[in-house]
Amino acid sequence: SATKSALRSAILGMLRRGCGDIFYASFGDILDGIVGEAEQSTVAVPIVASDQFHVSPKGDLPPDIAEPLGLAGKGMLRANDRAAYKKTLTAQLEQLSCDEVYTFGIWSIAQFVDVARWEMRGAGSSVDIRSILGGRRIPVNGAFYELLPGQTPEETRHLDSRKNYWFQGALWTVLRPPIADSLPVAPGATCNP
């Protein structure tokens, strides 16, 4: 419909303003006529689009992110020097260690999403996120994953079979709780960088 198309355009515009063109967005494959695996709705942003990162070496306590200023003054901010941030974070990720704690701050999206009210905001208006999801009360799933190569070079979709998950979690607010059967089942976690 025209309303859904306008909402999708608004969402993509917000993402572009927040992180530039370094994101991938798909509203999923239409299941009719798909042969093989279908892509789920996905918005993917590389970790270098995070706003801040801090690495706590073995033996050091990580920042207390439950405190209002727990991450303040620690690590590196993307806003100070985007190129240096990307280069430093990329180098850090190439030498991941289970002995260190990696803390990320992601707040630039807050100008567009009010999680407590479950609304997307922009251009002087707001939209209930459930209306974008077809009225369903489901959590937003956030994840860190590595995208594995496709079976062909032409395969660019973020299919579940190509995702090597590092972290996955569900987000919702007590004001808009999900229905129980929409919650993901958490798989076992291991550390294999």
PyRosetta script that sets phi, psi and omega in degrees:
from pyrosetta import init, pose_from_sequence

init()
pose = pose_from_sequence("SATKSALRSAILGMLRRGCGDIFYASFGDILDGIVGEAEQSTVAVPIVASDQFHVSPKGDLPPDIAEPLGLAGKGMLRANDRAAYKKTLTAQLEQLSCDEVYTFGIWSIAQFVDVARWEMRGAGSSVDIRSILGGRRIPVNGAFYELLPGQTPEETRHLDSRKNYWFQGALWTVLRPPIADSLPVAPGATCNP")
pose.set_psi(1, 164.6)
pose.set_omega(1, -179.4)
pose.set_phi(2, -65.4)
pose.set_psi(2, -35.5)
pose.set_omega(2, -179.9)
pose.set_phi(3, -66.2)
pose.set_psi(3, -45.3)
pose.set_omega(3, 178.8)
pose.set_phi(4, -63.3)
pose.set_psi(4, -39.9)
pose.set_omega(4, 179.4)
pose.set_phi(5, -63.6)
pose.set_psi(5, -41.6)
pose.set_omega(5, 178.3)
pose.set_phi(6, -64.9)
pose.set_psi(6, -40.3)
pose.set_omega(6, 178.2)
pose.set_phi(7, -63.9)
pose.set_psi(7, -42.8)
pose.set_omega(7, 179.5)
pose.set_phi(8, -62.7)
pose.set_psi(8, -43.6)
pose.set_omega(8, 178.2)
pose.set_phi(9, -62.2)
pose.set_psi(9, -40.2)
pose.set_omega(9, 178.9)
pose.set_phi(10, -64.4)
pose.set_psi(10, -42.1)
pose.set_omega(10, 179.1)
pose.set_phi(11, -61.9)
pose.set_psi(11, -47.4)
pose.set_omega(11, -179.7)
pose.set_phi(12, -64.2)
pose.set_psi(12, -37.1)
pose.set_omega(12, 176.6)
pose.set_phi(13, -63.0)
pose.set_psi(13, -41.9)
pose.set_omega(13, 178.3)
pose.set_phi(14, -62.8)
pose.set_psi(14, -43.3)
pose.set_omega(14, 179.0)
pose.set_phi(15, -62.3)
pose.set_psi(15, -42.8)
pose.set_omega(15, 179.9)
pose.set_phi(16, -62.3)
pose.set_psi(16, -41.8)
pose.set_omega(16, 179.2)
pose.set_phi(17, -67.2)
pose.set_psi(17, -35.1)
pose.set_omega(17, -177.3)
pose.set_phi(18, -78.1)
pose.set_psi(18, -36.4)
pose.set_omega(18, -174.3)
pose.set_phi(19, -137.6)
pose.set_psi(19, 12.2)
pose.set_omega(19, 179.2)
pose.set_phi(20, 76.2)
pose.set_psi(20, -154.3)
pose.set_omega(20, -177.1)
pose.set_phi(21, -94.8)
pose.set_psi(21, 17.1)
pose.set_omega(21, -177.5)
pose.set_phi(22, -94.0)
pose.set_psi(22, 51.9)
pose.set_omega(22, 176.9)
pose.set_phi(23, -142.1)
pose.set_psi(23, 164.7)
pose.set_omega(23, 177.5)
pose.set_phi(24, -123.7)
pose.set_psi(24, 132.4)
pose.set_omega(24, 179.0)
pose.set_phi(25, -135.7)
pose.set_psi(25, 135.1)
pose.set_omega(25, 175.0)
pose.set_phi(26, -145.2)
pose.set_psi(26, 136.7)
pose.set_omega(26, 176.8)
pose.set_phi(27, -91.9)
pose.set_psi(27, 17.1)
pose.set_omega(27, 174.2)
pose.set_phi(28, 90.6)
pose.set_psi(28, 160.6)
pose.set_omega(28, 177.5)
pose.set_phi(29, -79.7)
pose.set_psi(29, 143.0)
pose.set_omega(29, 170.5)
pose.set_phi(30, -75.7)
pose.set_psi(30, 125.0)
pose.set_omega(30, -170.7)
pose.set_phi(31, -66.5)
pose.set_psi(31, -26.4)
pose.set_omega(31, 178.4)
pose.set_phi(32, -66.7)
pose.set_psi(32, 123.6)
pose.set_omega(32, 175.2)
pose.set_phi(33, 87.0)
pose.set_psi(33, -1.5)
pose.set_omega(33, 179.0)
pose.set_phi(34, -81.0)
pose.set_psi(34, 127.9)
pose.set_omega(34, 174.8)
pose.set_phi(35, -103.1)
pose.set_psi(35, 125.2)
pose.set_omega(35, -178.3)
pose.set_phi(36, 90.4)
pose.set_psi(36, -155.8)
pose.set_omega(36, -174.2)
pose.set_phi(37, -74.0)
pose.set_psi(37, 134.9)
pose.set_omega(37, 177.6)
pose.set_phi(38, -96.6)
pose.set_psi(38, 145.4)
pose.set_omega(38, 177.3)
pose.set_phi(39, -83.8)
pose.set_psi(39, 135.2)
pose.set_omega(39, 175.3)
pose.set_phi(40, -81.2)
pose.set_psi(40, 162.5)
pose.set_omega(40, 174.1)
pose.set_phi(41, -57.5)
pose.set_psi(41, 130.6)
pose.set_omega(41, -174.6)
pose.set_phi(42, -145.6)
pose.set_psi(42, 135.3)
pose.set_omega(42, 164.8)
pose.set_phi(43, -124.9)
pose.set_psi(43, 118.1)
pose.set_omega(43, -176.2)
pose.set_phi(44, -121.4)
pose.set_psi(44, 133.6)
pose.set_omega(44, 179.1)
pose.set_phi(45, -127.7)
pose.set_psi(45, 131.4)
pose.set_omega(45, 179.0)
pose.set_phi(46, -65.8)
pose.set_psi(46, 151.5)
pose.set_omega(46, -177.0)
pose.set_phi(47, -59.9)
pose.set_psi(47, -22.2)
pose.set_omega(47, 177.6)
pose.set_phi(48, -69.9)
pose.set_psi(48, -7.1)
pose.set_omega(48, 174.2)
pose.set_phi(49, -89.8)
pose.set_psi(49, 0.0)
pose.set_omega(49, 174.8)
pose.set_phi(50, -63.8)
pose.set_psi(50, 163.1)
pose.set_omega(50, -176.3)
pose.set_phi(51, -91.1)
pose.set_psi(51, -25.0)
pose.set_omega(51, -176.9)
pose.set_phi(52, -157.4)
pose.set_psi(52, 147.1)
pose.set_omega(52, 170.9)
pose.set_phi(53, -142.5)
pose.set_psi(53, 150.6)
pose.set_omega(53, 179.0)
pose.set_phi(54, -142.3)
pose.set_psi(54, 137.1)
pose.set_omega(54, 177.8)
pose.set_phi(55, -113.3)
pose.set_psi(55, 123.9)
pose.set_omega(55, 176.7)
pose.set_phi(56, -100.3)
pose.set_psi(56, 116.0)
pose.set_omega(56, 179.7)
pose.set_phi(57, -66.0)
pose.set_psi(57, 163.8)
pose.set_omega(57, 178.4)
pose.set_phi(58, -53.3)
pose.set_psi(58, 131.4)
pose.set_omega(58, 178.7)
pose.set_phi(59, 95.0)
pose.set_psi(59, -21.3)
pose.set_omega(59, 177.8)
pose.set_phi(60, -89.9)
pose.set_psi(60, 143.5)
pose.set_omega(60, 174.9)
pose.set_phi(61, -76.1)
pose.set_psi(61, 137.3)
pose.set_omega(61, 175.5)
pose.set_phi(62, -71.4)
pose.set_psi(62, 163.5)
pose.set_omega(62, 178.5)
pose.set_phi(63, -58.7)
pose.set_psi(63, 145.5)
pose.set_omega(63, 177.6)
pose.set_phi(64, -84.1)
pose.set_psi(64, 93.7)
pose.set_omega(64, -175.6)
pose.set_phi(65, -73.8)
pose.set_psi(65, -6.9)
pose.set_omega(65, 174.2)
pose.set_phi(66, -76.2)
pose.set_psi(66, -18.8)
pose.set_omega(66, 177.5)
pose.set_phi(67, -84.7)
pose.set_psi(67, 142.2)
pose.set_omega(67, -178.4)
pose.set_phi(68, -54.1)
pose.set_psi(68, -35.9)
pose.set_omega(68, -179.0)
pose.set_phi(69, -113.1)
pose.set_psi(69, 26.1)
pose.set_omega(69, -175.4)
pose.set_phi(70, -59.6)
pose.set_psi(70, -32.7)
pose.set_omega(70, -178.3)
pose.set_phi(71, -104.3)
pose.set_psi(71, -4.9)
pose.set_omega(71, -177.3)
pose.set_phi(72, -60.2)
pose.set_psi(72, 132.9)
pose.set_omega(72, 176.6)
pose.set_phi(73, 75.0)
pose.set_psi(73, 6.4)
pose.set_omega(73, -178.3)
pose.set_phi(74, -110.6)
pose.set_psi(74, 148.0)
pose.set_omega(74, 174.3)
pose.set_phi(75, 69.4)
pose.set_psi(75, -143.1)
pose.set_omega(75, -173.6)
pose.set_phi(76, -131.0)
pose.set_psi(76, 140.6)
pose.set_omega(76, 178.1)
pose.set_phi(77, -104.9)
pose.set_psi(77, 133.5)
pose.set_omega(77, 178.3)
pose.set_phi(78, -64.8)
pose.set_psi(78, -35.3)
pose.set_omega(78, -176.3)
pose.set_phi(79, -63.4)
pose.set_psi(79, -25.3)
pose.set_omega(79, -178.1)
pose.set_phi(80, -73.8)
pose.set_psi(80, -34.8)
pose.set_omega(80, -179.5)
pose.set_phi(81, -167.8)
pose.set_psi(81, 93.8)
pose.set_omega(81, -174.3)
pose.set_phi(82, -57.8)
pose.set_psi(82, -43.4)
pose.set_omega(82, -178.1)
pose.set_phi(83, -64.9)
pose.set_psi(83, -46.0)
pose.set_omega(83, 179.7)
pose.set_phi(84, -65.4)
pose.set_psi(84, -38.3)
pose.set_omega(84, 178.6)
pose.set_phi(85, -60.0)
pose.set_psi(85, -50.5)
pose.set_omega(85, -178.7)
pose.set_phi(86, -61.0)
pose.set_psi(86, -44.2)
pose.set_omega(86, -178.8)
pose.set_phi(87, -64.7)
pose.set_psi(87, -45.4)
pose.set_omega(87, -178.1)
pose.set_phi(88, -67.3)
pose.set_psi(88, -44.8)
pose.set_omega(88, -179.2)
pose.set_phi(89, -66.6)
pose.set_psi(89, -41.1)
pose.set_omega(89, 177.9)
pose.set_phi(90, -60.2)
pose.set_psi(90, -44.6)
pose.set_omega(90, 178.5)
pose.set_phi(91, -62.8)
pose.set_psi(91, -41.0)
pose.set_omega(91, 180.0)
pose.set_phi(92, -63.4)
pose.set_psi(92, -40.9)
pose.set_omega(92, -178.2)
pose.set_phi(93, -70.3)
pose.set_psi(93, -22.9)
pose.set_omega(93, 177.9)
pose.set_phi(94, -73.8)
pose.set_psi(94, -13.7)
pose.set_omega(94, 178.5)
pose.set_phi(95, -126.3)
pose.set_psi(95, 45.0)
pose.set_omega(95, 178.6)
pose.set_phi(96, -54.7)
pose.set_psi(96, 144.9)
pose.set_omega(96, 179.1)
pose.set_phi(97, -139.7)
pose.set_psi(97, 138.2)
pose.set_omega(97, 175.7)
pose.set_phi(98, -72.8)
pose.set_psi(98, -7.6)
pose.set_omega(98, 179.2)
pose.set_phi(99, -87.1)
pose.set_psi(99, -9.4)
pose.set_omega(99, -178.4)
pose.set_phi(100, -112.2)
pose.set_psi(100, 157.5)
pose.set_omega(100, 176.3)
pose.set_phi(101, -111.6)
pose.set_psi(101, 126.3)
pose.set_omega(101, -178.8)
pose.set_phi(102, -104.7)
pose.set_psi(102, 121.9)
pose.set_omega(102, -179.2)
pose.set_phi(103, -116.3)
pose.set_psi(103, 129.3)
pose.set_omega(103, -179.1)
pose.set_phi(104, -119.5)
pose.set_psi(104, 142.4)
pose.set_omega(104, 173.0)
pose.set_phi(105, -111.1)
pose.set_psi(105, 126.4)
pose.set_omega(105, 179.4)
pose.set_phi(106, -130.9)
pose.set_psi(106, 100.0)
pose.set_omega(106, -177.5)
pose.set_phi(107, -127.9)
pose.set_psi(107, -10.8)
pose.set_omega(107, -176.2)
pose.set_phi(108, -61.4)
pose.set_psi(108, -26.1)
pose.set_omega(108, 179.0)
pose.set_phi(109, -71.8)
pose.set_psi(109, -16.1)
pose.set_omega(109, -177.7)
pose.set_phi(110, -60.7)
pose.set_psi(110, -24.4)
pose.set_omega(110, 177.7)
pose.set_phi(111, -70.2)
pose.set_psi(111, -15.0)
pose.set_omega(111, -177.9)
pose.set_phi(112, -113.4)
pose.set_psi(112, -20.9)
pose.set_omega(112, -175.1)
pose.set_phi(113, -127.2)
pose.set_psi(113, 127.1)
pose.set_omega(113, 173.4)
pose.set_phi(114, -104.1)
pose.set_psi(114, 97.8)
pose.set_omega(114, -174.3)
pose.set_phi(115, -65.3)
pose.set_psi(115, -38.5)
pose.set_omega(115, -178.3)
pose.set_phi(116, -61.9)
pose.set_psi(116, -37.9)
pose.set_omega(116, 179.8)
pose.set_phi(117, -95.2)
pose.set_psi(117, -7.1)
pose.set_omega(117, 179.4)
pose.set_phi(118, 60.3)
pose.set_psi(118, 47.8)
pose.set_omega(118, -178.1)
pose.set_phi(119, -128.9)
pose.set_psi(119, 149.3)
pose.set_omega(119, 169.8)
pose.set_phi(120, -100.4)
pose.set_psi(120, 137.9)
pose.set_omega(120, -176.7)
pose.set_phi(121, -126.5)
pose.set_psi(121, 150.4)
pose.set_omega(121, 176.8)
pose.set_phi(122, 165.8)
pose.set_psi(122, 150.7)
pose.set_omega(122, 178.0)
pose.set_phi(123, 53.8)
pose.set_psi(123, 37.1)
pose.set_omega(123, 174.0)
pose.set_phi(124, 77.7)
pose.set_psi(124, 9.2)
pose.set_omega(124, 179.0)
pose.set_phi(125, -136.0)
pose.set_psi(125, 171.4)
pose.set_omega(125, 177.3)
pose.set_phi(126, -136.7)
pose.set_psi(126, 153.7)
pose.set_omega(126, -179.3)
pose.set_phi(127, -132.3)
pose.set_psi(127, 130.0)
pose.set_omega(127, 175.7)
pose.set_phi(128, -65.0)
pose.set_psi(128, 125.7)
pose.set_omega(128, -177.4)
pose.set_phi(129, -58.4)
pose.set_psi(129, -31.6)
pose.set_omega(129, -179.9)
pose.set_phi(130, -61.7)
pose.set_psi(130, -30.0)
pose.set_omega(130, 179.5)
pose.set_phi(131, -67.3)
pose.set_psi(131, -31.3)
pose.set_omega(131, 176.8)
pose.set_phi(132, -71.9)
pose.set_psi(132, -31.6)
pose.set_omega(132, -178.1)
pose.set_phi(133, -91.3)
pose.set_psi(133, 18.9)
pose.set_omega(133, 179.0)
pose.set_phi(134, 71.3)
pose.set_psi(134, 27.8)
pose.set_omega(134, 178.4)
pose.set_phi(135, 81.6)
pose.set_psi(135, -0.3)
pose.set_omega(135, -177.2)
pose.set_phi(136, -77.6)
pose.set_psi(136, 145.0)
pose.set_omega(136, 175.0)
pose.set_phi(137, -97.8)
pose.set_psi(137, 86.8)
pose.set_omega(137, 179.5)
pose.set_phi(138, -125.2)
pose.set_psi(138, 152.7)
pose.set_omega(138, 178.3)
pose.set_phi(139, -75.1)
pose.set_psi(139, 160.2)
pose.set_omega(139, 170.7)
pose.set_phi(140, -87.9)
pose.set_psi(140, 128.9)
pose.set_omega(140, -179.4)
pose.set_phi(141, -96.8)
pose.set_psi(141, 125.8)
pose.set_omega(141, 176.8)
pose.set_phi(142, -112.0)
pose.set_psi(142, 142.5)
pose.set_omega(142, -177.0)
pose.set_phi(143, -152.9)
pose.set_psi(143, 153.6)
pose.set_omega(143, 165.2)
pose.set_phi(144, -107.6)
pose.set_psi(144, 123.1)
pose.set_omega(144, 176.6)
pose.set_phi(145, -143.3)
pose.set_psi(145, 155.3)
pose.set_omega(145, 174.5)
pose.set_phi(146, -98.5)
pose.set_psi(146, 130.0)
pose.set_omega(146, 179.3)
pose.set_phi(147, -90.0)
pose.set_psi(147, 115.0)
pose.set_omega(147, -178.8)
pose.set_phi(148, -78.7)
pose.set_psi(148, 158.2)
pose.set_omega(148, 179.8)
pose.set_phi(149, -59.4)
pose.set_psi(149, 147.9)
pose.set_omega(149, 176.9)
pose.set_phi(150, -79.0)
pose.set_psi(150, 171.4)
pose.set_omega(150, 179.0)
pose.set_phi(151, -68.5)
pose.set_psi(151, -24.4)
pose.set_omega(151, 175.9)
pose.set_phi(152, -134.4)
pose.set_psi(152, 157.6)
pose.set_omega(152, 178.2)
pose.set_phi(153, -62.4)
pose.set_psi(153, -23.9)
pose.set_omega(153, -179.6)
pose.set_phi(154, -75.9)
pose.set_psi(154, -16.0)
pose.set_omega(154, -177.7)
pose.set_phi(155, -76.6)
pose.set_psi(155, 107.3)
pose.set_omega(155, -179.8)
pose.set_phi(156, -113.4)
pose.set_psi(156, -5.8)
pose.set_omega(156, -178.0)
pose.set_phi(157, -68.1)
pose.set_psi(157, 150.0)
pose.set_omega(157, 177.2)
pose.set_phi(158, -90.2)
pose.set_psi(158, 73.4)
pose.set_omega(158, -179.7)
pose.set_phi(159, -74.8)
pose.set_psi(159, 148.9)
pose.set_omega(159, 179.3)
pose.set_phi(160, -56.9)
pose.set_psi(160, -36.0)
pose.set_omega(160, -179.0)
pose.set_phi(161, -68.8)
pose.set_psi(161, -14.7)
pose.set_omega(161, 179.5)
pose.set_phi(162, -98.2)
pose.set_psi(162, -2.5)
pose.set_omega(162, -175.7)
pose.set_phi(163, -96.2)
pose.set_psi(163, 122.2)
pose.set_omega(163, 172.4)
pose.set_phi(164, -102.7)
pose.set_psi(164, 99.5)
pose.set_omega(164, -173.2)
pose.set_phi(165, -73.2)
pose.set_psi(165, 134.8)
pose.set_omega(165, 172.9)
pose.set_phi(166, -102.2)
pose.set_psi(166, -32.3)
pose.set_omega(166, -178.8)
pose.set_phi(167, -157.0)
pose.set_psi(167, 141.9)
pose.set_omega(167, 175.2)
pose.set_phi(168, -147.1)
pose.set_psi(168, 138.0)
pose.set_omega(168, 178.9)
pose.set_phi(169, -151.7)
pose.set_psi(169, 160.8)
pose.set_omega(169, 179.3)
pose.set_phi(170, -112.2)
pose.set_psi(170, 142.9)
pose.set_omega(170, -176.3)
pose.set_phi(171, -125.7)
pose.set_psi(171, 132.0)
pose.set_omega(171, 173.5)
pose.set_phi(172, -156.5)
pose.set_psi(172, 173.3)
pose.set_omega(172, 178.9)
pose.set_phi(173, -116.3)
pose.set_psi(173, 151.0)
pose.set_omega(173, 178.8)
pose.set_phi(174, -66.9)
pose.set_psi(174, -20.2)
pose.set_omega(174, 176.3)
pose.set_phi(175, -73.4)
pose.set_psi(175, -23.9)
pose.set_omega(175, -179.5)
pose.set_phi(176, -137.2)
pose.set_psi(176, 67.5)
pose.set_omega(176, -175.7)
pose.set_phi(177, -69.5)
pose.set_psi(177, 150.4)
pose.set_omega(177, 177.3)
pose.set_phi(178, -78.7)
pose.set_psi(178, 162.0)
pose.set_omega(178, 172.4)
pose.set_phi(179, -78.1)
pose.set_psi(179, 147.2)
pose.set_omega(179, -170.3)
pose.set_phi(180, -55.9)
pose.set_psi(180, -40.3)
pose.set_omega(180, -175.3)
pose.set_phi(181, -77.5)
pose.set_psi(181, 0.7)
pose.set_omega(181, 177.5)
pose.set_phi(182, -95.7)
pose.set_psi(182, -4.5)
pose.set_omega(182, -179.1)
pose.set_phi(183, -77.5)
pose.set_psi(183, 137.0)
pose.set_omega(183, -179.7)
pose.set_phi(184, -70.9)
pose.set_psi(184, 153.2)
pose.set_omega(184, 174.2)
pose.set_phi(185, -89.8)
pose.set_psi(185, 123.0)
pose.set_omega(185, -176.9)
pose.set_phi(186, -78.0)
pose.set_psi(186, 123.1)
pose.set_omega(186, 175.5)
pose.set_phi(187, -76.6)
pose.set_psi(187, 166.1)
pose.set_omega(187, 177.3)
pose.set_phi(188, -63.2)
pose.set_psi(188, 147.8)
pose.set_omega(188, -177.4)
pose.set_phi(189, -110.2)
pose.set_psi(189, 140.2)
pose.set_omega(189, 175.1)
pose.set_phi(190, -136.9)
pose.set_psi(190, 166.5)
pose.set_omega(190, 177.0)
pose.set_phi(191, -116.0)
pose.set_psi(191, 105.6)
pose.set_omega(191, 178.5)
pose.set_phi(192, -136.6)
pose.set_psi(192, 77.0)
pose.set_omega(192, -177.6)
pose.set_phi(193, -67.7)
pose.dump_pdb("model.pdb")
